[in-house]
Amino acid sequence: MKYLTFVFALLIVGCNSDKKNPVERNVEDIKAEPIVKKYDFVYNDFKVIEDTIHSGDTFGTLLQDYFLPDSMNVHQLTEKVKDSFNLRGIRAGKPFVVFLDKKNPKKLKAFVYVKDKINYTVIDLRDSVVVHNKQKPTSIRKRTIAAEIEGSLSETLDKAGASASLAPKLAPILSTSLKFRKEISLLLLYTKSI
């Protein structure tokens, strides 16, 4: 009886051997990782940490856990970058990105401080210490919006598809125009980050 059970188990294993080898199946399932490029860095080449500066953070506290190149310490790095990068300008709530070596995830390769939607600073430590103040590519687009102002200017702009935050900028310009006519056309110029 035990012999018959053993033969039956071998038959089941033998019948399942017609299926693909698990190693072959895994190779087919692997898809190419999409290439992500931001701040002139290919994210796939680094271990990337994106974070936000918290209250009380300084440039030194942000980098104290990482190894700097050429046995440099944080103080030496701050001395090298202080002419190109305003270290006191670091503000809580602003994003930053740390690029680390994939093989040694404690080794710092670059640091990016994002000042606003367009401007950012790159401290590149790959070959030597280099600081670049850069801007994201932008484009200017013109839009014409026609609307009859009923109620507040911000509500009218919002209903017309424009940003209500333009109201304080347009109010002084339109204050004299509104006395003479109710219907106006607004030419809006805005910058959009790509």
C-alpha positions in Angstrom: 0.0 0.0 0.0 2.9 2.4 0.8 4.5 1.5 -2.5 1.3 2.3 -4.4 1.0 5.7 -2.6 4.6 6.5 -3.5 4.0 5.7 -7.2 0.8 7.8 -7.2 2.7 10.8 -5.7 5.4 10.5 -8.4 2.7 10.4 -11.1 1.2 13.7 -9.7 4.6 15.4 -9.6 5.4 14.1 -13.1 2.1 15.4 -14.6 2.8 18.9 -13.1 6.3 19.0 -14.7 4.7 20.0 -18.1 4.0 23.4 -16.7 6.5 26.2 -17.0 9.5 26.2 -14.8 8.9 28.7 -11.9 12.1 30.5 -12.7 11.1 31.0 -16.4 7.7 32.3 -15.3 9.2 34.9 -13.0 11.6 36.1 -15.7 8.6 36.7 -18.0 6.6 38.6 -15.3 9.4 41.1 -14.6 8.7 44.4 -16.3 11.2 47.1 -17.0 11.3 49.7 -14.3 10.1 53.1 -15.5 12.8 55.8 -15.7 12.1 58.7 -13.4 14.1 61.9 -13.9 13.7 65.0 -11.7 16.0 67.8 -10.8 18.4 66.6 -13.5 18.9 63.2 -11.7 17.8 59.8 -12.8 16.1 58.5 -9.7 16.7 54.9 -10.7 20.5 55.4 -10.3 20.2 56.3 -6.6 18.4 55.5 -3.4 16.1 58.6 -3.1 14.6 60.1 0.0 12.0 62.8 -0.4 11.0 64.6 2.8 9.9 67.9 4.2 11.9 70.2 6.5 10.5 70.3 10.0 10.6 73.1 12.5 14.1 73.3 14.1 15.8 71.4 11.2 19.1 72.9 9.9 21.3 72.0 7.0 23.6 70.2 9.4 20.8 68.1 11.1 19.4 67.1 7.7 22.8 65.7 6.7 24.3 64.4 10.0 23.2 60.8 9.4 25.0 60.5 6.0 28.6 59.9 4.9 30.0 62.8 3.0 32.8 62.4 0.3 36.5 62.7 1.0 36.0 62.4 4.8 34.4 65.8 4.8 32.2 66.7 7.8 29.0 68.8 7.7 30.8 71.9 8.9 33.3 71.7 6.0 30.5 71.2 3.6 28.6 74.2 4.9 31.7 76.4 4.5 32.0 75.3 0.8 28.4 76.0 -0.1 27.5 79.1 2.0 28.5 81.5 -0.8 26.1 79.9 -3.3 23.4 78.5 -1.0 21.7 80.6 1.7 21.7 78.1 4.6 19.7 80.4 6.8 17.0 80.5 4.1 16.0 76.9 4.8 12.3 77.0 5.9 10.1 74.5 7.6 7.5 73.0 5.3 9.7 73.1 2.2 10.5 69.8 0.5 14.0 68.4 0.0 15.5 65.4 -1.7 18.5 63.3 -0.7 20.2 61.2 -3.3 22.2 58.3 -1.9 24.5 55.7 -3.4 22.6 52.5 -4.1 25.4 50.2 -3.0 26.1 52.2 0.2 22.8 53.8 1.2 24.5 56.1 3.8 26.8 57.7 1.3 25.4 61.1 0.2 25.6 61.9 -3.5 23.4 65.0 -3.8 21.0 67.2 -1.9 18.2 69.2 -3.4 16.4 72.0 -1.6 13.1 73.0 -3.3 12.5 76.7 -2.7 9.2 77.0 -4.5 7.3 75.5 -7.4 9.9 76.8 -9.9 13.2 77.4 -8.0 15.5 74.8 -6.4 19.1 74.4 -5.3 21.2 71.3 -6.1 24.3 70.5 -4.0 26.1 67.8 -6.1 28.7 65.8 -4.2 29.5 63.1 -6.9 32.9 64.4 -8.2 33.4 67.5 -6.1 31.2 69.9 -4.2 29.2 71.9 -6.8 26.2 74.1 -6.1 23.6 75.0 -8.8 20.6 77.3 -8.3 18.2 76.1 -11.0 14.6 76.6 -12.2 12.2 74.1 -13.6 11.2 74.8 -17.2 8.1 77.1 -17.4 5.8 78.3 -20.1 3.6 81.4 -20.3 0.1 80.9 -21.5 -2.5 83.5 -22.2 -6.2 83.0 -21.5 -9.1 85.4 -22.0 -12.0 85.1 -19.7 -15.2 87.1 -20.1 -17.6 87.3 -17.2 -20.2 89.5 -15.7 -19.3 90.3 -12.1 -22.0 89.2 -9.8 -21.2 89.2 -6.1 -17.5 89.0 -5.3 -14.7 89.1 -7.8 -13.2 85.9 -6.5 -16.5 84.0 -6.9 -16.8 85.3 -10.5 -13.2 84.3 -11.3 -13.8 80.8 -9.8 -17.0 80.3 -11.8 -15.2 81.4 -15.0 -12.5 78.8 -14.5 -9.7 81.1 -13.3 -8.0 80.9 -9.9 -9.8 82.9 -7.3 -6.4 83.9 -5.9 -6.1 86.4 -8.7 -8.9 88.6 -7.2 -6.6 90.7 -4.9 -4.2 91.3 -7.8 -7.0 92.4 -10.2 -9.1 94.4 -7.7 -7.0 97.6 -7.9 -6.8 97.4 -11.7 -10.6 96.9 -12.1 -11.8 99.3 -9.4 -12.2 102.2 -11.9 -13.5 100.0 -14.7 -16.3 98.5 -12.6 -17.9 101.9 -12.1 -18.6 102.3 -15.8 -19.6 98.8 -16.9 -20.7 95.5 -15.5 -19.3 93.2 -18.1 -15.5 93.1 -18.6 -12.9 90.9 -20.3 -9.9 89.9 -18.3 -6.6 89.0 -20.0 -4.8 86.7 -17.6 -1.2 85.8 -17.9 0.1 83.0 -15.7 3.1 80.9 -15.4 2.7 77.2 -15.2 5.5 74.8 -14.2 6.0 71.9 -16.6 
